[in-house]
Amino acid sequence: MRLLKYFSLSILILLVVFAAIAWRFVSGHFPDRDEQYRARMEYLPMPPSASEDYADAAWRWPLSTFYNPFLEQGPYLLTYPVAREKPVAAVLILPGGGYFFRSEKYEGIEIADWLNAQGIAGFVLNYRLKLHPAPLDDTQLAMRYLREHAQRYNIDPQRIGIMGFSAGGHLAAAASTLYQQGQPASLQPLLRHSTRPDFSVLAYAVTSLTDSAHAGIRGNLLGENPDPELINLLSAERHVTSDTPPAFVWTAKTDSIVPFQNSVIYSQALEAAGVPVETHIYPEGRHGSALAEKEEYARTWPAQWLSWLKKMDIHPID
């Protein structure tokens, strides 16, 4: 009887600990969907033929029960424009989450708020958690949408960059290497604009899907037993050209989730192609640190990036 009592108590403690961990995860990654949040939502236009793909992926039970209540239908932007006399630079923000969820708060909203404080407009993309090409399609659509509505958001259509974290960094690298040119004669206004970012920021990003260490991300994006040609297509370092956007790349050597070599190989490919790139491999740091305010070394990346923007004549330091 006493043994059963201790066993029940142990189970109760484990449940409490699990609940506390789950709540910390949810509260950190998923924001409150209040009126202020919804006022910033801007759904991207989707063709009728793609309407069935609006919703996030229906993960197998019980994961569908856990994740989907925290994810809105997509794709949509959370808009953070800046009121200035002249058009400003803008950043399309891609939160990470392994193509399994989106770290919308840490790697999205908090980033947009910080950008606004620097006089830069921010737009958080809630891309669909579907198999390829849905996330990339949404990213390219968002780039076109921002350029089409540049005057509305008071942004310079020639200074729209992309910033991705972890799996969002993979998506940013893919958007930087697999972009589509605009079609000036198109009858569809959005298609007249290029999807090429003017610059990119890759934070502890996955850049290559060839590494077996990324089997989870690869499976979430490409499904089971993916075609080797798709793996090659979505390994960004293999598609860098002299026209690839300039990049600011950072990560930490002690990242236990995404090996720092991902950042190195992409940076090396950019350098080989003659594309401007600034790379910071910090000696220590954890994965998912976003603004890295609590990191000893990586906390310097925001200031270093602002200096890079000034050097690239993209955005002056106020």
C-alpha positions as CSV (number, residue, x, y, z in Angstrom):
1,M,0.0,0.0,0.0
2,R,2.8,2.4,0.9
3,L,4.6,1.5,-2.3
4,L,1.5,2.4,-4.3
5,K,1.3,5.7,-2.5
6,Y,4.9,6.6,-3.3
7,F,4.4,5.5,-6.9
8,S,1.3,7.7,-7.2
9,L,3.1,10.6,-5.7
10,S,6.0,10.2,-8.1
11,I,3.6,10.1,-11.1
12,L,1.9,13.3,-9.8
13,I,5.3,15.1,-9.4
14,L,6.3,14.0,-12.9
15,L,3.0,15.4,-14.3
16,V,3.5,18.7,-12.5
17,V,7.0,19.0,-13.8
18,F,5.9,18.1,-17.4
19,A,3.1,20.7,-17.2
20,A,5.5,23.4,-16.0
21,I,7.9,22.6,-18.9
22,A,5.1,22.5,-21.4
23,W,3.7,25.9,-20.1
24,R,7.2,27.5,-20.3
25,F,7.5,26.2,-23.9
26,V,4.1,27.4,-25.0
27,S,4.3,30.8,-23.3
28,G,7.7,31.4,-24.7
29,H,7.1,30.4,-28.3
30,F,3.4,31.2,-28.8
31,P,2.0,34.7,-28.2
32,D,-1.4,35.7,-26.9
33,R,-3.9,36.0,-29.8
34,D,-5.5,39.1,-28.4
35,E,-7.0,42.1,-30.3
36,Q,-3.6,43.8,-30.7
37,Y,-2.2,40.7,-32.3
38,R,-5.1,40.3,-34.7
39,A,-4.9,44.0,-35.6
40,R,-1.5,43.3,-37.1
41,M,-2.6,40.2,-39.1
42,E,-2.5,40.5,-42.8
43,Y,-3.5,37.3,-44.7
44,L,-1.6,36.8,-48.0
45,P,-3.7,36.3,-51.1
46,M,-4.0,32.7,-52.2
47,P,-5.4,31.4,-55.4
48,P,-8.7,29.5,-55.1
49,S,-6.9,26.3,-56.2
50,A,-4.8,26.5,-53.1
51,S,-7.5,27.2,-50.6
52,E,-7.4,23.7,-49.2
53,D,-3.8,24.4,-48.2
54,Y,-4.5,27.3,-46.0
55,A,-4.4,25.4,-42.7
56,D,-1.3,24.2,-41.0
57,A,-0.3,20.6,-41.4
58,A,-2.5,18.1,-39.7
59,W,0.0,16.2,-37.7
60,R,-0.7,12.7,-36.6
61,W,-2.5,12.2,-33.3
62,P,-1.8,13.2,-30.6
63,L,0.6,15.8,-31.9
64,S,-2.2,17.5,-33.9
65,T,-4.2,17.9,-30.7
66,F,-1.2,19.6,-29.0
67,Y,0.2,21.9,-31.6
68,N,-2.6,23.1,-33.9
69,P,-4.6,25.0,-31.2
70,F,-1.6,27.4,-31.0
71,L,-1.3,27.9,-34.8
72,E,-3.5,30.2,-36.8
73,Q,-4.3,29.4,-40.4
74,G,-1.7,30.7,-42.8
75,P,0.0,32.2,-44.5
76,Y,-0.2,35.6,-43.0
77,L,2.0,38.4,-41.9
78,L,2.2,40.2,-38.6
79,T,2.9,43.8,-39.7
80,Y,5.2,46.1,-37.8
81,P,5.6,49.3,-39.9
82,V,7.6,52.3,-38.9
83,A,6.3,55.9,-39.1
84,R,9.0,58.0,-40.8
85,E,9.1,60.8,-43.3
86,K,10.9,58.7,-45.9
87,P,10.6,55.0,-46.7
88,V,12.6,52.7,-44.5
89,A,14.3,49.4,-44.8
90,A,12.2,46.3,-44.0
91,V,12.8,42.7,-42.9
92,L,10.7,39.7,-43.5
93,I,11.1,37.5,-40.4
94,L,11.0,33.7,-40.5
95,P,10.7,32.1,-37.0
96,G,12.2,28.7,-36.6
97,G,10.7,25.5,-35.2
98,G,12.0,22.6,-37.4
99,Y,9.1,23.0,-39.9
100,F,7.1,21.5,-37.0
101,F,5.9,24.7,-35.2
102,R,6.9,28.3,-35.4
103,S,8.7,30.1,-32.5
104,E,6.5,33.1,-33.2
105,K,7.2,35.0,-30.0
106,Y,11.0,34.6,-29.4
107,E,12.0,34.6,-33.1
108,G,9.3,36.7,-34.5
109,I,7.4,39.3,-32.5
110,E,10.3,40.2,-30.2
111,I,12.5,40.6,-33.2
112,A,10.0,42.8,-34.9
113,D,9.7,45.0,-31.8
114,W,13.5,45.3,-31.7
115,L,13.6,46.2,-35.4
116,N,11.1,48.9,-34.9
117,A,13.2,50.4,-32.2
118,Q,16.0,50.7,-34.7
119,G,13.8,52.4,-37.3
120,I,13.3,49.3,-39.4
121,A,10.0,47.8,-40.4
122,G,9.4,44.2,-39.5
123,F,7.0,41.6,-40.9
124,V,6.7,38.2,-39.2
125,L,5.6,35.5,-41.6
126,N,3.5,32.6,-40.4
127,Y,4.3,30.3,-43.2
128,R,2.4,27.0,-43.6
129,L,3.8,24.0,-41.9
130,K,3.2,21.9,-45.0
131,L,5.5,19.8,-47.1
132,H,7.7,21.6,-49.7
133,P,7.1,23.8,-51.6
134,A,4.4,25.4,-49.3
135,P,6.8,27.2,-46.9
136,L,9.0,28.5,-49.8
137,D,5.9,29.5,-51.8
138,D,4.6,31.5,-48.8
139,T,8.0,33.2,-48.4
140,Q,8.2,34.2,-52.0
141,L,4.6,35.4,-52.0
142,A,5.4,37.5,-48.9
143,M,8.4,39.1,-50.7
144,R,6.2,40.0,-53.6
145,Y,3.4,41.2,-51.4
146,L,5.7,43.6,-49.5
147,R,7.0,45.1,-52.7
148,E,3.6,45.5,-54.1
149,H,2.4,47.3,-50.9
150,A,5.7,49.1,-50.2
151,Q,4.0,52.6,-50.3
152,R,1.3,51.4,-47.9
153,Y,3.8,50.2,-45.4
154,N,6.3,53.1,-46.0
155,I,9.1,50.7,-47.0
156,D,11.7,50.9,-49.7
157,P,11.1,48.1,-52.1
158,Q,14.8,47.9,-52.9
159,R,15.7,47.5,-49.2
160,I,13.7,44.5,-48.2
161,G,15.7,41.8,-46.5
162,I,15.0,38.4,-44.9
163,M,15.9,37.1,-41.5
164,G,15.5,33.5,-40.5
165,F,16.2,31.5,-37.3
166,S,17.1,27.8,-37.3
167,A,14.7,26.1,-39.8
168,G,13.5,29.7,-40.6
169,G,17.1,30.3,-41.5
170,H,17.0,27.4,-43.9
171,L,13.9,28.9,-45.5
172,A,15.7,32.3,-45.7
173,A,18.7,30.7,-47.4
174,A,16.4,28.8,-49.8
175,A,14.5,32.1,-50.6
176,S,17.9,33.7,-51.3
177,T,19.1,31.1,-53.7
178,L,15.9,29.9,-55.4
179,Y,14.3,33.3,-56.0
180,Q,12.1,34.1,-59.0
181,Q,12.5,37.2,-61.2
182,G,9.6,39.5,-61.6
183,Q,7.5,39.5,-64.8
184,P,6.9,43.2,-65.6
185,A,4.3,42.3,-68.3
186,S,2.2,40.1,-66.1
187,L,-1.5,40.9,-65.6
188,Q,-1.1,39.9,-62.0
189,P,0.4,42.7,-60.0
190,L,2.2,40.5,-57.5
191,L,4.0,38.5,-60.2
192,R,5.6,41.7,-61.5
193,H,7.9,41.8,-58.5
194,S,11.0,39.7,-57.8
195,T,11.1,37.4,-54.8
196,R,14.8,38.0,-54.3
197,P,15.6,39.5,-50.9
198,D,17.9,42.5,-50.9
199,F,19.9,41.0,-48.0
200,S,19.7,38.1,-45.6
201,V,20.4,37.3,-42.0
202,L,20.9,33.7,-41.1
203,A,20.8,32.9,-37.3
204,Y,22.0,29.5,-36.2
205,A,20.5,28.3,-39.5
206,V,20.2,25.0,-41.2
207,T,21.6,25.6,-44.7
208,S,22.1,22.1,-46.0
209,L,19.8,19.0,-45.9
210,T,22.5,16.6,-46.9
211,D,23.6,16.1,-43.3
212,S,21.9,13.2,-41.5
213,A,21.9,15.3,-38.4
214,H,18.9,17.2,-40.0
215,A,16.8,14.1,-40.7
216,G,14.0,15.5,-38.5
217,I,13.8,18.8,-40.4
218,R,14.2,17.0,-43.7
219,G,11.4,14.7,-42.9
220,N,9.1,17.5,-41.8
221,L,9.7,19.4,-45.0
222,L,10.1,16.6,-47.5
223,G,8.4,13.6,-46.0
224,E,9.7,10.1,-45.7
225,N,12.3,8.9,-48.2
226,P,12.7,12.2,-50.0
227,D,13.9,12.4,-53.5
228,P,17.7,13.1,-53.6
229,E,17.1,15.8,-56.1
230,L,14.9,17.7,-53.6
231,I,17.6,17.3,-50.9
232,N,20.1,18.8,-53.3
233,L,17.6,21.6,-54.4
234,L,17.1,22.7,-50.8
235,S,20.7,22.6,-49.8
236,A,21.4,26.3,-50.3
237,E,25.2,26.2,-50.4
238,R,24.9,24.3,-53.7
239,H,23.0,27.1,-55.4
240,V,24.9,30.2,-54.5
241,T,25.7,32.5,-57.4
242,S,27.2,36.0,-57.8
243,D,23.5,37.3,-57.7
244,T,22.7,35.7,-54.3
245,P,21.9,38.5,-51.8
246,P,24.6,39.7,-49.4
247,A,24.3,38.0,-46.0
248,F,25.0,38.4,-42.3
249,V,25.5,35.0,-40.8
250,W,25.9,34.1,-37.1
251,T,25.9,31.0,-34.9
252,A,27.8,29.5,-31.9
253,K,30.3,26.6,-31.9
254,T,28.5,25.0,-29.0
255,D,25.1,24.9,-30.7
256,S,23.9,21.4,-29.9
257,I,20.9,21.4,-32.3
258,V,22.4,22.8,-35.6
259,P,26.1,22.2,-36.2
260,F,27.9,25.5,-36.8
261,Q,29.4,24.1,-40.0
262,N,26.0,24.9,-41.6
263,S,26.8,28.6,-41.3
264,V,30.4,28.0,-42.4
265,I,29.7,26.2,-45.7
266,Y,27.1,28.8,-46.7
267,S,29.4,31.7,-45.9
268,Q,32.2,30.0,-47.8
269,A,30.0,29.5,-50.9
270,L,29.1,33.2,-50.8
271,E,32.7,34.2,-50.5
272,A,33.6,31.9,-53.4
273,A,30.9,33.6,-55.5
274,G,32.1,37.1,-54.6
275,V,29.0,37.9,-52.6
276,P,29.5,40.2,-49.6
277,V,29.1,38.2,-46.3
278,E,29.9,38.9,-42.7
279,T,30.1,35.8,-40.5
280,H,30.3,35.5,-36.7
281,I,30.9,32.1,-35.2
282,Y,30.8,32.7,-31.5
283,P,32.8,30.4,-29.2
284,E,29.8,29.6,-27.0
285,G,26.0,29.9,-27.1
286,R,22.8,28.0,-27.1
287,H,20.4,27.2,-30.0
288,G,17.3,29.4,-30.1
289,S,18.7,32.4,-28.4
290,A,17.1,34.9,-30.8
291,L,18.2,38.4,-29.6
292,A,20.7,36.5,-27.4
293,E,20.4,39.0,-24.6
294,K,21.5,36.5,-22.0
295,E,24.4,35.1,-24.1
296,E,27.9,36.0,-23.2
297,Y,29.2,36.3,-26.8
298,A,26.2,36.2,-29.2
299,R,24.6,39.1,-27.5
300,T,26.8,41.3,-29.7
301,W,25.2,40.2,-32.9
302,P,22.4,42.9,-33.1
303,A,24.9,45.7,-32.8
304,Q,27.3,44.0,-35.3
305,W,24.4,43.5,-37.7
306,L,23.4,47.2,-37.5
307,S,27.0,48.2,-38.3
308,W,27.0,45.8,-41.3
309,L,23.7,47.4,-42.5
310,K,25.4,50.8,-42.4
311,K,28.5,49.6,-44.1
312,M,26.3,48.0,-46.9
313,D,24.4,51.4,-47.2
314,I,21.1,49.7,-46.3
315,H,20.2,51.4,-43.1
316,P,22.0,54.2,-41.1
317,I,22.6,53.8,-37.4
318,D,20.5,56.5,-35.6
